[in-house]
């Protein structure tokens, strides 16, 4: 089981291979619905945004097995990412509940399977043409 840091109900703390942190779009919908749609699920909405973030090398930070001090540091980092340039504002960060964590993990797993089935990622122009129904079969 995993546990993630969520901020504002719609973003999760993410990290890339270089250790750069940023807030990523939280998956919307269910893994079952995503699986039903198959490659069409990557054509728009949150699945496409999550897919694009994965293509850029970002993944959600799993804090389940981290020491409390490290988990607290990452929560603070997530909150700091929501503050304005003058340090004002910001939102509180929380760790996800087990049922929410399971939904996120399943969503990402299904998304990875879909992407693997279509060769990794949707090409930019072809993806746009396909979304608009203009790609020739």
C-alpha positions in Angstrom: 0.0 0.0 0.0 1.2 3.5 -0.7 0.5 6.9 0.9 0.8 10.2 -0.8 0.8 13.9 0.1 -2.2 15.8 -1.1 -2.7 19.5 -1.2 -6.0 21.2 -1.9 -7.8 18.0 -2.8 -6.6 18.2 -6.4 -2.8 18.0 -6.4 -0.3 15.5 -5.1 3.4 16.0 -4.4 5.5 14.6 -7.2 9.2 14.2 -7.9 11.3 13.6 -11.0 14.5 11.5 -11.4 16.6 14.6 -10.6 14.9 15.2 -7.3 12.8 18.2 -8.4 9.5 18.5 -6.5 6.3 20.0 -7.8 2.6 19.6 -7.4 1.0 17.2 -9.9 -2.6 16.8 -10.9 -4.3 14.1 -8.9 -6.0 11.3 -10.9 -9.7 11.8 -11.4 -12.1 9.0 -12.0 -11.6 5.3 -11.4 -9.1 2.7 -12.7 -12.0 0.6 -13.9 -13.3 3.4 -16.1 -9.8 4.2 -17.3 -9.3 0.5 -18.3 -12.7 0.5 -20.1 -11.7 3.5 -22.2 -8.3 2.1 -23.0 -6.1 4.4 -25.2 -9.1 6.8 -25.6 -8.7 7.7 -21.9 -5.4 9.5 -22.8 -7.1 11.9 -25.1 -8.2 14.4 -22.6 -8.9 15.5 -19.0 -7.0 14.4 -15.9 -5.7 11.1 -17.5 -3.9 13.0 -20.3 -2.4 15.5 -17.8 -1.2 12.6 -15.5 0.2 10.8 -18.6 2.0 13.9 -19.7 3.5 14.4 -16.3 4.7 10.7 -16.3 6.2 11.3 -19.8 8.3 14.1 -18.2 9.6 11.7 -15.6 7.5 12.8 -12.7 5.9 10.3 -10.2 3.9 10.7 -7.1 5.9 10.7 -3.9 5.1 7.7 -1.7 5.7 8.6 1.9 4.3 5.4 3.6 7.6 4.0 4.7 9.3 7.3 5.5 10.4 8.5 8.9 8.0 11.0 10.5 10.6 13.8 10.2 11.0 13.2 6.4 7.3 13.0 5.9 6.8 16.2 7.8 9.5 17.9 5.7 7.8 16.9 2.5 4.4 18.1 3.7 6.0 21.4 4.5 7.6 21.5 1.0 4.2 20.7 -0.6 2.6 23.6 1.4 5.4 25.9 0.4 4.8 25.1 -3.3 1.3 26.6 -2.9 2.5 29.9 -1.5 2.7 33.1 -3.5 6.1 34.6 -4.5 5.9 36.8 -1.5 5.4 33.8 0.9 1.8 34.5 1.6 -1.2 32.2 1.2 -0.7 28.6 0.7 -2.7 25.5 1.5 -2.3 22.7 4.1 -0.9 19.3 3.0 -2.2 16.0 4.3 -1.4 12.4 3.7 -4.0 10.4 1.8 -6.2 7.9 3.5 -5.7 4.2 2.6 -8.8 4.0 0.3 -7.7 7.1 -1.6 -4.1 5.9 -1.8 -5.3 2.6 -3.3 -7.4 4.4 -5.9 -4.4 6.5 -7.0 -2.1 3.5 -7.2 -4.6 1.5 -9.2 -5.2 4.5 -11.6 -1.4 4.9 -12.2 -1.0 1.1 -12.7 -3.8 1.0 -15.3 -2.4 4.2 -17.0 1.0 2.6 -17.3 -0.5 -0.5 -18.9 -2.4 1.5 -21.4 0.7 3.5 -22.3 2.7 0.3 -22.7 0.1 -1.1 -25.0 0.3 1.9 -27.3 4.1 2.1 -27.3 4.8 4.5 -24.5 3.2 7.9 -25.3 0.9 9.5 -27.7 2.8 11.5 -30.3 2.0 15.2 -30.0 0.5 16.0 -33.4 -1.1 12.6 -34.0 -2.6 12.8 -30.5 -4.2 16.1 -31.3 -5.4 14.9 -34.7 -6.8 11.8 -33.0 -8.6 13.9 -30.4 -10.2 16.0 -33.1 -11.2 12.9 -35.1 -9.0 14.0 -38.0 -6.4 11.2 -38.1 -6.8 8.8 -41.0 -7.0 5.1 -40.1 
